[in-house]
Amino acid sequence: MEEVYKNIDEQLEMIKSKNILIKDEERARDILYRENYYNLITCYIDIFLDIKKSSMKGTSVCTTDTYFEEIYAVYQFDRELRNIMLNYISIVETNLKSCIANIFSEKYGTSNYLKAENFKDTDLNDFIDFKELIKKNFLRSSQNDEDAKKYRTCLEEAPLWILASHMTFGTIIRFYSLMKLEDKKMVSNFFQINNYDMNQILVMLNMIRNIAAHGNILFNVKLKVKYPFRTRSYFHEALGIEQNAHDYKRGMNDILAIIIILKRLLQTKEYKRMIKELEIAIEEVKEDLDSDSFENLMDEMGLFNTIDTKAEVMN
């Protein structure tokens, strides 16, 4: 069935039909011109829903006294959360690229290192695909880099520190995964991470980075990949997170899990700055929400009532 465009007045009526109150219709109208109705209402309504009424009516119905302005506040909070995550994941990305470039260059030289024998045993076609991916990354992003331009026709002569700077996060993670075990251990040891867990937590960060970069909803993310079992106990137990039969109930594939990962990968000063930015964002959205909605928001993120629970562990 073809979707029919609804003008702003009709969008306002659709909002009201979901039991959502509007404090200032002129401001709401301006917001709807600026922000997509679907991205705003459909994606951010969940924490305000009256589950029983929604089930009975077969459509989304909010709890009594839910305001449009509250939904917009969560929408803005999620935008700020995306910005924070992107900023600090990019620091990890830069650190990882530099670490790999230094370790690999020291061992295999500054040119002609992209040979199969310098990586772990893998299918030759996979290795060829890997080199082609690096080439695509480089050709796409190096056009305005004067130092890199001279290597565009002789990729294998490019020093790894130049090549790595033009790789996507996903590509450098793949580079890491194809390194020989002893080389991977040197990288993971630098970050004080078990090498068996390093790839998994990097994959999780890349998933979050892609969600944030594409402007998708982030606060209630539940990743398919979970925080690795071997290293989770200290942080999860110290935070007093409840367990079920096989897992912890929080901090496995949610925003709390990403915060724990960043605590392990960032320098202390960087991590504390990130936590401070999160605290500010959370305090701002808390002012705009009732207590139940705020608790729902924190619960979806895997947090408790505040970001500073067990501050001695998370700071």
Backbone as CSV, one residue per row, in Angstrom:
resi,resn,N_x,N_y,N_z,CA_x,CA_y,CA_z,C_x,C_y,C_z
1,MET,0.848,-1.200,0.000,0.000,0.000,0.000,0.885,1.252,0.000
2,GLU,0.587,2.167,-0.899,1.392,3.371,-1.019,1.143,4.312,0.159
3,GLU,2.254,4.833,0.731,2.153,5.775,1.833,1.655,7.124,1.312
4,VAL,0.822,7.776,2.107,0.269,9.078,1.737,0.926,10.148,2.604
5,TYR,1.429,11.188,1.980,2.066,12.269,2.732,1.050,12.972,3.624
6,LYS,1.454,13.225,4.855,0.643,13.997,5.800,1.312,15.355,6.013
7,ASN,0.542,16.422,5.834,1.121,17.746,6.063,1.311,17.984,7.564
8,ILE,1.891,19.107,7.916,2.248,19.361,9.317,1.015,19.349,10.224
9,ASP,-0.094,19.950,9.774,-1.308,19.924,10.587,-1.777,18.497,10.819
10,GLU,-1.706,17.687,9.788,-2.113,16.286,9.921,-1.147,15.517,10.823
11,GLN,0.117,15.872,10.739,1.091,15.237,11.628,0.799,15.585,13.088
12,LEU,0.427,16.826,13.339,0.064,17.231,14.698,-1.141,16.449,15.202
13,GLU,-2.096,16.226,14.337,-3.287,15.445,14.731,-2.909,13.994,14.993
14,MET,-2.000,13.459,14.208,-1.532,12.088,14.441,-0.851,11.979,15.805
15,ILE,-0.092,13.007,16.153,0.573,13.030,17.456,-0.463,13.038,18.578
16,LYS,-1.466,13.879,18.451,-2.499,13.974,19.478,-3.289,12.676,19.604
17,SER,-3.456,11.969,18.480,-4.213,10.708,18.508,-3.500,9.630,19.317
18,LYS,-2.218,9.833,19.576,-1.447,8.873,20.368,-1.429,9.246,21.847
19,ASN,-2.337,10.128,22.225,-2.467,10.578,23.615,-1.277,11.440,24.041
20,ILE,-0.683,12.129,23.069,0.447,13.007,23.342,-0.042,14.445,23.403
21,LEU,0.301,15.121,24.492,-0.071,16.520,24.664,1.003,17.417,24.066
22,ILE,0.605,18.610,23.660,1.552,19.567,23.071,1.447,20.885,23.826
23,LYS,2.541,21.331,24.389,2.533,22.571,25.159,2.506,23.788,24.245
24,ASP,3.251,23.735,23.163,3.399,24.884,22.268,3.302,24.398,20.828
25,GLU,2.142,24.577,20.215,1.929,24.030,18.871,2.783,24.724,17.819
26,GLU,3.046,26.026,17.989,3.878,26.712,17.009,5.309,26.171,17.039
27,ARG,5.814,25.920,18.239,7.153,25.330,18.353,7.143,23.911,17.812
28,ALA,6.096,23.161,18.105,5.982,21.786,17.600,5.956,21.780,16.073
29,ARG,5.261,22.750,15.514,5.171,22.863,14.057,6.575,23.129,13.467
30,ASP,7.303,24.025,14.108,8.657,24.342,13.651,9.566,23.118,13.752
31,ILE,9.444,22.368,14.835,10.254,21.159,15.030,9.954,20.128,13.947
32,LEU,8.678,19.965,13.610,8.291,18.967,12.604,8.770,19.353,11.205
33,TYR,8.936,20.645,10.956,9.532,21.056,9.690,11.024,20.721,9.660
34,ARG,11.653,20.809,10.825,13.090,20.587,10.909,13.447,19.104,11.047
35,GLU,12.618,18.364,11.766,12.918,16.973,12.078,11.845,16.061,11.487
36,ASN,12.265,14.968,10.915,11.358,14.010,10.294,10.407,13.394,11.326
37,TYR,9.106,13.401,11.022,8.105,12.845,11.942,8.456,11.414,12.325
38,TYR,8.812,10.605,11.339,9.126,9.203,11.614,10.311,9.094,12.567
39,ASN,11.388,9.833,12.275,12.582,9.772,13.117,12.308,10.249,14.536
40,LEU,11.410,11.206,14.657,11.130,11.793,15.966,10.107,10.989,16.755
41,ILE,8.920,10.801,16.199,7.833,10.173,16.953,7.928,8.650,16.938
42,THR,7.987,8.068,15.765,7.975,6.606,15.674,9.158,5.978,16.390
43,CYS,10.320,6.597,16.286,11.529,6.003,16.859,11.711,6.274,18.347
44,TYR,11.079,7.316,18.881,11.368,7.711,20.260,10.162,7.645,21.185
45,ILE,9.115,7.007,20.736,7.895,6.969,21.528,7.870,5.840,22.552
46,ASP,8.720,4.844,22.351,8.602,3.594,23.108,8.636,3.767,24.624
47,ILE,9.534,4.613,25.130,9.658,4.720,26.585,8.464,5.439,27.219
48,PHE,7.572,5.990,26.381,6.394,6.707,26.884,5.099,5.905,26.700
49,LEU,5.195,4.700,26.145,3.986,3.964,25.769,3.235,3.401,26.960
50,ASP,1.907,3.410,26.842,1.033,2.654,27.731,0.836,1.303,27.047
51,ILE,1.542,0.304,27.503,1.568,-0.989,26.827,0.179,-1.604,26.732
52,LYS,-0.594,-1.511,27.815,-1.927,-2.122,27.833,-2.853,-1.462,26.813
53,LYS,-2.909,-0.131,26.817,-3.779,0.587,25.881,-3.308,0.398,24.438
54,SER,-1.994,0.391,24.229,-1.463,0.196,22.886,-1.845,-1.166,22.340
55,SER,-1.810,-2.166,23.217,-2.172,-3.526,22.809,-3.651,-3.617,22.474
56,MET,-4.486,-2.971,23.271,-5.939,-3.010,23.060,-6.330,-2.307,21.756
57,LYS,-5.692,-1.170,21.479,-6.038,-0.376,20.296,-5.270,-0.788,19.045
58,GLY,-4.226,-1.579,19.229,-3.429,-1.998,18.079,-2.609,-0.889,17.469
59,THR,-2.343,0.151,18.231,-1.521,1.265,17.768,-0.837,1.900,18.969
60,SER,0.135,2.758,18.722,0.887,3.358,19.823,0.033,4.364,20.590
61,VAL,-0.081,4.151,21.897,-0.803,5.070,22.777,0.093,5.368,23.968
62,CYS,0.324,6.645,24.223,1.221,7.029,25.310,0.503,7.092,26.646
63,THR,1.260,7.055,27.695,0.709,7.192,29.035,0.145,8.595,29.221
64,THR,-0.708,8.751,30.193,-1.311,10.051,30.485,-0.223,11.074,30.807
65,ASP,-0.417,12.288,30.324,0.508,13.395,30.578,1.859,13.229,29.890
66,THR,1.869,12.537,28.772,3.077,12.513,27.941,3.034,13.706,26.996
67,TYR,4.109,14.463,26.964,4.155,15.665,26.139,5.096,15.486,24.944
68,PHE,4.713,16.086,23.851,5.544,16.112,22.644,6.940,16.618,22.981
69,GLU,7.004,17.611,23.830,8.286,18.220,24.193,9.201,17.215,24.908
70,GLU,8.612,16.266,25.628,9.414,15.230,26.281,10.036,14.288,25.248
71,ILE,9.244,13.904,24.272,9.755,13.029,23.210,10.884,13.729,22.458
72,TYR,10.686,15.010,22.198,11.717,15.780,21.506,12.977,15.885,22.366
73,ALA,12.822,15.972,23.681,13.972,16.034,24.581,14.796,14.750,24.502
74,VAL,14.114,13.601,24.427,14.825,12.326,24.295,15.509,12.248,22.937
75,TYR,14.828,12.749,21.912,15.400,12.803,20.563,16.686,13.622,20.567
76,GLN,16.666,14.788,21.220,17.860,15.627,21.284,18.954,14.971,22.125
77,PHE,18.546,14.314,23.200,19.515,13.599,24.028,20.220,12.514,23.214
78,ASP,19.456,11.783,22.417,20.048,10.714,21.623,21.015,11.275,20.591
79,ARG,20.700,12.436,20.056,21.619,13.096,19.119,22.928,13.439,19.824
80,GLU,22.833,13.964,21.041,24.034,14.290,21.808,24.812,13.020,22.159
81,LEU,24.086,11.942,22.496,24.733,10.661,22.788,25.508,10.163,21.576
82,ARG,24.917,10.284,20.392,25.611,9.880,19.168,26.890,10.691,18.981
83,ASN,26.804,12.001,19.211,27.987,12.862,19.050,29.097,12.467,20.012
84,ILE,28.724,12.175,21.256,29.709,11.786,22.267,30.366,10.465,21.881
85,MET,29.543,9.479,21.522,30.090,8.173,21.155,30.998,8.273,19.932
86,LEU,30.576,9.032,18.931,31.403,9.196,17.732,32.751,9.814,18.068
87,ASN,32.735,10.821,18.907,33.961,11.530,19.260,34.963,10.610,19.939
88,TYR,34.499,9.847,20.923,35.439,9.038,21.702,35.785,7.715,21.021
89,ILE,34.888,7.183,20.220,35.241,6.008,19.425,36.276,6.390,18.372
90,SER,36.186,7.618,17.846,37.176,8.069,16.856,38.565,8.167,17.477
91,ILE,38.625,8.467,18.773,39.924,8.486,19.459,40.502,7.081,19.508
92,VAL,39.665,6.103,19.853,40.105,4.700,19.861,40.568,4.289,18.467
93,GLU,39.801,4.686,17.451,40.147,4.354,16.066,41.525,4.899,15.705
94,THR,41.773,6.162,16.025,43.067,6.785,15.734,44.190,6.086,16.484
95,ASN,43.964,5.780,17.764,44.973,5.090,18.567,45.289,3.711,18.002
96,LEU,44.243,2.987,17.588,44.426,1.643,17.039,45.237,1.695,15.741
97,LYS,44.898,2.623,14.862,45.615,2.751,13.589,47.095,3.049,13.830
98,SER,47.370,3.952,14.750,48.754,4.317,15.027,49.521,3.150,15.633
99,CYS,48.886,2.453,16.564,49.527,1.310,17.225,49.875,0.224,16.211
100,ILE,48.923,-0.128,15.369,49.150,-1.162,14.353,50.226,-0.711,13.373
101,ALA,50.174,0.531,12.933,51.163,1.033,11.975,52.573,0.958,12.550
102,ASN,52.728,1.303,13.823,54.044,1.257,14.454,54.551,-0.174,14.608
103,ILE,53.702,-1.046,15.128,54.107,-2.431,15.376,54.400,-3.163,14.068
104,PHE,53.533,-2.984,13.087,53.671,-3.694,11.822,54.869,-3.165,11.021
105,SER,55.040,-1.848,11.016,56.143,-1.242,10.255,57.491,-1.631,10.847
106,GLU,57.577,-1.661,12.168,58.831,-2.033,12.814,59.237,-3.459,12.447
107,LYS,58.237,-4.335,12.307,58.539,-5.745,12.043,58.711,-6.045,10.557
108,TYR,57.871,-5.404,9.701,57.845,-5.790,8.282,58.330,-4.699,7.326
109,GLY,58.757,-3.572,7.871,59.266,-2.507,7.019,58.191,-1.514,6.614
110,THR,58.624,-0.468,5.908,57.704,0.626,5.575,57.102,0.511,4.186
111,SER,57.490,-0.502,3.439,56.878,-0.714,2.132,56.888,-2.204,1.808
112,ASN,56.044,-2.591,0.888,55.953,-3.996,0.467,55.580,-4.938,1.610
113,TYR,54.891,-4.428,2.603,54.498,-5.253,3.751,53.170,-5.969,3.504
114,LEU,52.418,-5.546,2.462,51.112,-6.149,2.199,51.271,-7.460,1.425
115,LYS,51.974,-8.382,2.055,52.188,-9.698,1.480,51.508,-10.738,2.357
116,ALA,50.998,-11.774,1.737,50.253,-12.800,2.474,51.094,-13.424,3.585
117,GLU,52.403,-13.565,3.347,53.236,-14.218,4.357,53.396,-13.388,5.632
118,ASN,53.042,-12.112,5.582,53.137,-11.256,6.774,51.865,-11.285,7.612
119,PHE,50.897,-12.056,7.170,49.634,-12.186,7.886,49.384,-13.654,8.236
120,LYS,48.378,-13.901,9.031,48.078,-15.281,9.397,47.602,-16.053,8.165
121,ASP,47.678,-17.374,8.250,47.213,-18.205,7.141,45.730,-17.974,6.906
122,THR,45.389,-17.633,5.676,43.993,-17.397,5.333,43.795,-17.719,3.864
123,ASP,42.551,-17.873,3.464,42.249,-18.155,2.072,42.796,-17.029,1.196
124,LEU,43.469,-17.387,0.113,44.112,-16.385,-0.748,43.102,-15.397,-1.305
125,ASN,41.923,-15.875,-1.667,40.889,-14.984,-2.205,40.442,-13.979,-1.146
126,ASP,40.358,-14.439,0.112,40.015,-13.524,1.197,41.077,-12.446,1.345
127,PHE,42.336,-12.840,1.220,43.429,-11.874,1.349,43.412,-10.881,0.189
128,ILE,43.117,-11.359,-1.006,43.008,-10.465,-2.164,41.866,-9.476,-1.974
129,ASP,40.726,-9.961,-1.457,39.588,-9.080,-1.169,39.969,-8.038,-0.125
130,PHE,40.743,-8.449,0.863,41.201,-7.555,1.922,42.073,-6.434,1.343
131,LYS,43.000,-6.777,0.464,43.849,-5.771,-0.168,43.040,-4.839,-1.061
132,GLU,42.039,-5.384,-1.716,41.184,-4.557,-2.566,40.375,-3.572,-1.719
133,LEU,39.948,-4.018,-0.541,39.218,-3.134,0.373,40.104,-1.977,0.821
134,ILE,41.343,-2.280,1.159,42.290,-1.234,1.547,42.467,-0.231,0.406
135,LYS,42.600,-0.748,-0.804,42.777,0.114,-1.974,41.584,1.038,-2.165
136,LYS,40.371,0.485,-2.036,39.157,1.292,-2.196,39.099,2.393,-1.134
137,ASN,39.419,2.041,0.105,39.460,3.040,1.172,40.423,4.164,0.829
138,PHE,41.602,3.771,0.370,42.662,4.736,0.098,42.309,5.660,-1.057
139,LEU,41.822,5.087,-2.148,41.494,5.893,-3.328,40.335,6.844,-3.043
140,ARG,39.413,6.404,-2.198,38.246,7.239,-1.895,38.593,8.419,-1.002
141,SER,39.493,8.207,-0.062,39.684,9.244,0.966,40.983,10.031,0.838
142,SER,41.844,9.674,-0.110,43.166,10.306,-0.158,43.285,11.416,-1.192
143,GLN,42.205,11.771,-1.848,42.287,12.724,-2.959,42.802,14.097,-2.541
144,ASN,42.517,14.489,-1.305,42.939,15.814,-0.844,44.152,15.758,0.085
145,ASP,44.788,14.593,0.143,45.970,14.419,0.982,47.202,14.443,0.076
146,GLU,47.936,15.543,0.105,49.077,15.707,-0.791,50.150,14.646,-0.554
147,ASP,50.376,14.265,0.700,51.383,13.253,1.005,50.986,11.883,0.478
148,ALA,49.668,11.651,0.380,49.185,10.333,-0.037,49.031,10.199,-1.544
149,LYS,48.857,11.312,-2.243,48.552,11.265,-3.676,49.583,10.486,-4.486
150,LYS,50.843,10.598,-4.115,51.897,9.950,-4.895,51.854,8.435,-4.812
151,TYR,51.062,7.908,-3.855,50.973,6.459,-3.712,49.712,5.872,-4.344
152,ARG,48.933,6.707,-4.998,47.652,6.233,-5.522,47.833,5.210,-6.648
153,THR,48.966,5.267,-7.338,49.218,4.298,-8.414,50.188,3.192,-7.993
154,CYS,50.694,3.287,-6.756,51.612,2.243,-6.244,51.324,2.030,-4.763
155,LEU,50.161,1.499,-4.515,49.643,1.382,-3.150,50.605,0.664,-2.216
156,GLU,51.248,-0.393,-2.690,52.072,-1.217,-1.811,53.351,-0.512,-1.374
157,GLU,53.645,0.624,-1.961,54.811,1.403,-1.553,54.452,2.447,-0.485
158,ALA,53.169,2.597,-0.202,52.734,3.591,0.792,53.079,3.128,2.193
159,PRO,53.733,3.952,3.001,53.984,3.586,4.399,52.659,3.309,5.113
160,LEU,52.698,2.364,6.038,51.450,1.948,6.676,50.807,3.082,7.472
161,TRP,51.618,3.993,8.030,51.011,5.085,8.795,50.191,6.016,7.905
162,ILE,50.528,6.093,6.622,49.714,6.867,5.678,48.504,6.056,5.242
163,LEU,48.752,4.799,4.902,47.666,3.928,4.445,46.606,3.751,5.533
164,ALA,47.053,3.528,6.761,46.119,3.283,7.866,45.230,4.487,8.134
165,SER,45.783,5.675,7.955,45.001,6.886,8.239,43.814,7.025,7.302
166,HIS,43.860,6.330,6.153,42.770,6.406,5.188,41.858,5.170,5.225
167,MET,42.126,4.257,6.160,41.256,3.097,6.321,40.049,3.466,7.176
168,THR,38.921,2.841,6.895,37.776,2.980,7.787,38.050,2.192,9.061
169,PHE,37.243,2.421,10.071,37.398,1.676,11.320,37.211,0.182,11.053
170,GLY,36.214,-0.152,10.232,35.968,-1.550,9.912,37.149,-2.201,9.214
171,THR,37.834,-1.445,8.347,38.977,-2.003,7.617,40.173,-2.222,8.530
172,ILE,40.442,-1.282,9.438,41.579,-1.478,10.343,41.295,-2.613,11.315
173,ILE,40.033,-2.812,11.668,39.670,-3.955,12.512,39.923,-5.259,11.751
174,ARG,39.582,-5.267,10.467,39.849,-6.456,9.659,41.355,-6.679,9.530
175,PHE,42.114,-5.609,9.360,43.578,-5.704,9.319,44.067,-6.385,10.595
176,TYR,43.573,-5.929,11.736,43.968,-6.513,13.024,43.610,-7.996,13.082
177,SER,42.428,-8.345,12.626,41.973,-9.735,12.711,42.817,-10.675,11.850
178,LEU,43.453,-10.134,10.793,44.265,-10.954,9.886,45.745,-10.990,10.274
179,MET,46.111,-10.211,11.276,47.498,-10.220,11.717,47.856,-11.554,12.364
180,LYS,49.127,-11.885,12.336,49.597,-13.088,13.020,49.359,-12.940,14.521
181,LEU,49.188,-14.067,15.189,48.828,-14.049,16.603,49.829,-13.262,17.438
182,GLU,51.116,-13.446,17.185,52.113,-12.741,17.989,52.061,-11.234,17.772
183,ASP,51.659,-10.820,16.557,51.521,-9.390,16.269,50.262,-8.823,16.911
184,LYS,49.190,-9.594,16.862,47.937,-9.167,17.504,48.141,-8.998,19.011
185,LYS,48.925,-9.905,19.597,49.170,-9.822,21.039,49.911,-8.537,21.392
186,MET,50.809,-8.106,20.525,51.531,-6.860,20.784,50.574,-5.672,20.789
187,VAL,49.584,-5.686,19.879,48.588,-4.620,19.832,47.687,-4.672,21.061
188,SER,47.138,-5.844,21.342,46.198,-5.965,22.465,46.894,-5.700,23.797
189,ASN,48.171,-6.090,23.914,48.923,-5.828,25.147,49.107,-4.340,25.374
190,PHE,49.280,-3.580,24.271,49.406,-2.130,24.403,48.165,-1.543,25.067
191,PHE,46.981,-2.063,24.702,45.723,-1.581,25.268,45.338,-2.332,26.548
192,GLN,46.194,-3.260,26.975,45.959,-4.068,28.171,44.638,-4.839,28.077
193,ILE,44.431,-5.417,26.897,43.239,-6.217,26.626,43.680,-7.614,26.223
194,ASN,42.960,-8.624,26.657,43.206,-9.985,26.207,43.035,-10.038,24.692
195,ASN,43.997,-10.613,23.966,43.924,-10.582,22.501,42.721,-11.348,21.957
196,TYR,42.212,-12.323,22.713,41.028,-13.054,22.268,39.771,-12.186,22.332
197,ASP,39.801,-11.171,23.187,38.631,-10.296,23.354,38.706,-9.030,22.512
198,MET,39.934,-8.678,22.107,40.150,-7.388,21.456,39.287,-7.228,20.210
199,ASN,39.298,-8.233,19.357,38.549,-8.126,18.105,37.058,-7.956,18.376
200,GLN,36.552,-8.675,19.363,35.121,-8.629,19.663,34.684,-7.253,20.138
201,ILE,35.460,-6.653,21.020,35.045,-5.349,21.521,35.238,-4.263,20.465
202,LEU,36.220,-4.446,19.581,36.375,-3.499,18.476,35.195,-3.588,17.512
203,VAL,34.729,-4.788,17.254,33.550,-4.976,16.394,32.339,-4.281,17.019
204,MET,32.184,-4.403,18.330,31.077,-3.728,19.009,31.169,-2.219,18.849
205,LEU,32.373,-1.676,19.020,32.562,-0.229,18.864,32.242,0.214,17.442
206,ASN,32.644,-0.586,16.462,32.378,-0.224,15.070,30.880,-0.239,14.775
207,MET,30.157,-1.172,15.365,28.699,-1.197,15.205,28.076,0.088,15.744
208,ILE,28.515,0.499,16.930,28.001,1.731,17.540,28.398,2.936,16.706
209,ARG,29.627,2.942,16.222,30.085,4.046,15.388,29.226,4.196,14.137
210,ASN,28.884,3.082,13.508,28.069,3.131,12.294,26.636,3.572,12.586
211,ILE,26.080,3.103,13.694,24.733,3.534,14.093,24.725,5.042,14.309
212,ALA,25.723,5.529,15.054,25.787,6.955,15.367,26.039,7.790,14.122
213,ALA,26.939,7.333,13.247,27.295,8.102,12.054,26.126,8.239,11.088
214,HIS,25.225,7.261,11.087,24.080,7.302,10.184,22.843,7.925,10.832
215,GLY,23.000,8.446,12.045,21.906,9.151,12.699,20.781,8.256,13.165
216,ASN,21.070,6.972,13.386,20.036,6.046,13.836,19.885,6.092,15.353
217,ILE,18.770,5.595,15.841,18.494,5.619,17.278,19.563,4.816,18.017
218,LEU,20.078,5.370,19.100,21.223,4.774,19.771,20.959,4.394,21.228
219,PHE,20.188,5.202,21.954,20.115,5.022,23.402,19.620,3.635,23.798
220,ASN,18.758,3.034,23.003,18.187,1.727,23.356,18.775,0.589,22.539
221,VAL,19.972,0.810,21.983,20.595,-0.194,21.132,20.815,-1.497,21.898
222,LYS,20.598,-2.610,21.222,20.900,-3.932,21.750,21.655,-4.673,20.646
223,LEU,22.973,-4.688,20.753,23.806,-5.274,19.722,23.677,-6.795,19.695
224,LYS,23.892,-7.379,18.529,23.876,-8.837,18.411,25.143,-9.449,19.005
225,VAL,26.236,-8.672,18.976,27.491,-9.119,19.583,27.515,-8.662,21.035
226,LYS,27.970,-9.543,21.940,27.971,-9.210,23.361,29.382,-9.022,23.895
227,TYR,29.455,-8.298,24.980,30.716,-8.083,25.682,31.322,-9.442,26.021
228,PRO,32.618,-9.658,25.761,33.221,-10.978,25.923,33.195,-11.485,27.362
229,PHE,32.905,-12.738,27.503,32.708,-13.372,28.816,33.938,-13.285,29.698
230,ARG,35.119,-13.508,29.125,36.323,-13.659,29.934,36.675,-12.433,30.756
231,THR,36.329,-11.244,30.252,36.813,-10.030,30.918,35.693,-9.183,31.511
232,ARG,34.477,-9.675,31.515,33.398,-8.806,31.938,33.196,-8.784,33.447
233,SER,33.638,-9.816,34.164,33.206,-9.998,35.544,33.605,-8.854,36.467
234,TYR,34.839,-8.331,36.344,35.273,-7.300,37.284,34.343,-6.105,37.264
235,PHE,34.114,-5.545,36.098,33.293,-4.347,35.987,31.839,-4.633,36.344
236,HIS,31.313,-5.733,35.867,29.904,-6.049,36.099,29.643,-6.384,37.568
237,GLU,30.544,-7.127,38.174,30.383,-7.454,39.592,30.586,-6.221,40.470
238,ALA,31.580,-5.402,40.112,31.833,-4.187,40.890,30.657,-3.225,40.820
239,LEU,29.950,-3.223,39.694,28.769,-2.375,39.534,27.524,-3.011,40.140
240,GLY,27.656,-4.238,40.618,26.522,-4.912,41.250,25.424,-5.267,40.281
241,ILE,25.787,-5.588,39.034,24.778,-5.916,38.025,24.256,-7.315,38.263
242,GLU,22.957,-7.435,38.256,22.297,-8.703,38.517,22.536,-9.690,37.378
243,GLN,22.657,-10.968,37.728,22.841,-12.012,36.738,21.576,-12.833,36.567
244,ASN,21.413,-13.392,35.374,20.401,-14.419,35.178,21.140,-15.742,35.001
245,ALA,20.525,-16.729,34.391,21.132,-18.058,34.311,22.463,-18.053,33.567
246,HIS,22.583,-17.251,32.517,23.768,-17.333,31.664,24.501,-16.013,31.476
247,ASP,23.928,-14.909,31.907,24.481,-13.604,31.562,24.209,-12.590,32.662
248,TYR,24.892,-11.440,32.518,24.503,-10.274,33.294,23.333,-9.600,32.576
249,LYS,22.476,-8.949,33.350,21.269,-8.363,32.765,21.522,-7.008,32.118
250,ARG,22.647,-6.407,32.412,23.019,-5.126,31.819,24.496,-5.168,31.448
251,GLY,24.877,-4.221,30.605,26.291,-4.086,30.304,26.859,-5.162,29.395
252,MET,25.994,-5.812,28.628,26.451,-6.869,27.718,26.441,-6.418,26.253
253,ASN,25.348,-5.782,25.833,25.238,-5.354,24.433,24.522,-4.014,24.311
254,ASP,24.552,-3.236,25.389,23.856,-1.949,25.447,24.860,-0.811,25.586
255,ILE,24.367,0.375,25.850,25.266,1.529,25.977,26.217,1.372,27.160
256,LEU,25.750,0.764,28.247,26.642,0.527,29.380,27.829,-0.336,28.961
257,ALA,27.599,-1.336,28.129,28.695,-2.175,27.637,29.717,-1.337,26.874
258,ILE,29.222,-0.383,26.091,30.131,0.479,25.316,30.912,1.401,26.247
259,ILE,30.269,1.896,27.288,30.966,2.735,28.270,32.090,1.941,28.938
260,ILE,31.805,0.682,29.294,32.825,-0.178,29.912,33.985,-0.409,28.947
261,ILE,33.670,-0.668,27.680,34.713,-0.870,26.668,35.581,0.378,26.536
262,LEU,34.947,1.549,26.484,35.706,2.794,26.337,36.536,3.089,27.575
263,LYS,36.063,2.659,28.735,36.865,2.810,29.947,38.171,2.037,29.816
264,ARG,38.108,0.903,29.157,39.281,0.049,29.008,40.227,0.531,27.907
265,LEU,39.715,1.238,26.924,40.523,1.596,25.760,41.019,3.041,25.755
266,LEU,40.264,3.928,26.399,40.665,5.332,26.429,41.668,5.591,27.549
267,GLN,42.432,6.653,27.396,43.243,7.105,28.512,42.323,7.677,29.597
268,THR,42.792,7.659,30.830,41.954,8.054,31.966,41.368,9.444,31.793
269,LYS,42.176,10.387,31.355,41.708,11.766,31.196,40.610,11.847,30.143
270,GLU,40.791,11.120,29.038,39.789,11.106,27.969,38.497,10.475,28.450
271,TYR,38.634,9.372,29.165,37.447,8.672,29.654,36.660,9.547,30.633
272,LYS,37.349,10.203,31.540,36.661,11.055,32.520,35.968,12.221,31.832
273,ARG,36.579,12.742,30.775,35.941,13.821,30.017,34.666,13.307,29.344
274,MET,34.714,12.092,28.813,33.527,11.497,28.199,32.414,11.328,29.225
275,ILE,32.762,10.815,30.402,31.770,10.608,31.455,31.146,11.940,31.867
276,LYS,31.960,12.980,31.946,31.444,14.301,32.308,30.449,14.780,31.262
277,GLU,30.744,14.587,29.983,29.829,14.989,28.914,28.527,14.190,28.984
278,LEU,28.639,12.904,29.286,27.438,12.073,29.435,26.593,12.528,30.619
279,GLU,27.257,12.839,31.719,26.547,13.305,32.913,25.761,14.578,32.618
280,ILE,26.383,15.501,31.897,25.713,16.754,31.550,24.497,16.485,30.676
281,ALA,24.666,15.635,29.666,23.564,15.303,28.759,22.421,14.628,29.508
282,ILE,22.767,13.735,30.429,21.743,13.024,31.195,21.009,13.970,32.131
283,GLU,21.742,14.854,32.783,21.096,15.817,33.680,20.148,16.733,32.919
284,GLU,20.538,17.110,31.706,19.680,17.988,30.900,18.384,17.296,30.507
285,VAL,18.468,16.050,30.077,17.235,15.353,29.673,16.393,14.998,30.892
286,LYS,17.038,14.775,32.009,16.304,14.457,33.247,15.380,15.604,33.639
287,GLU,15.833,16.825,33.403,15.019,18.000,33.738,13.748,18.074,32.914
288,ASP,13.749,17.458,31.735,12.607,17.550,30.820,11.657,16.358,30.905
289,LEU,11.990,15.352,31.726,11.183,14.136,31.792,10.620,13.923,33.180
290,ASP,9.478,13.221,33.241,9.000,12.797,34.559,9.848,11.625,35.020
291,SER,9.726,11.260,36.286,10.623,10.254,36.869,10.498,8.894,36.189
292,ASP,9.268,8.489,35.847,9.082,7.183,35.205,9.743,7.132,33.833
293,SER,9.561,8.168,33.048,10.146,8.204,31.708,11.666,8.237,31.788
294,PHE,12.201,8.982,32.759,13.651,9.052,32.913,14.220,7.687,33.290
295,GLU,13.537,6.989,34.203,13.990,5.656,34.589,13.918,4.691,33.415
296,ASN,12.883,4.817,32.603,12.782,3.978,31.397,13.944,4.239,30.451
297,LEU,14.301,5.519,30.308,15.414,5.898,29.441,16.713,5.278,29.941
298,MET,16.982,5.416,31.251,18.204,4.861,31.821,18.224,3.336,31.711
299,ASP,17.073,2.726,31.912,16.977,1.271,31.829,17.302,0.774,30.428
300,GLU,16.805,1.481,29.420,17.066,1.089,28.034,18.553,1.204,27.699
301,MET,19.242,2.121,28.340,20.668,2.309,28.087,21.522,1.306,28.863
302,GLY,20.882,0.555,29.761,21.629,-0.376,30.589,22.167,0.276,31.837
303,LEU,21.838,1.531,32.056,22.295,2.251,33.236,21.290,2.074,34.355
304,PHE,21.658,2.566,35.526,20.740,2.516,36.647,19.999,3.844,36.661
305,ASN,19.891,4.475,37.775,19.200,5.754,37.798,20.122,6.896,37.399
306,THR,21.415,6.702,37.578,22.359,7.751,37.180,23.608,7.116,36.606
307,ILE,24.350,7.902,35.874,25.586,7.422,35.262,26.666,7.192,36.305
308,ASP,26.566,7.822,37.490,27.657,7.741,38.465,27.433,6.636,39.491
309,THR,26.587,5.649,39.191,26.454,4.496,40.066,27.830,3.839,40.225
310,LYS,28.188,3.567,41.466,29.517,3.020,41.737,30.593,3.869,41.051
311,ALA,30.598,5.142,41.373,31.476,6.095,40.680,32.938,5.700,40.769
312,GLU,33.310,5.010,41.851,34.704,4.632,41.993,35.128,3.604,40.938
313,VAL,34.150,2.891,40.357,34.450,1.928,39.308,34.428,2.593,37.941
314,MET,33.428,3.424,37.704,33.220,3.967,36.356,33.996,5.256,36.113
315,ASN,34.571,5.849,37.147,35.372,7.065,36.943,36.857,6.803,37.127
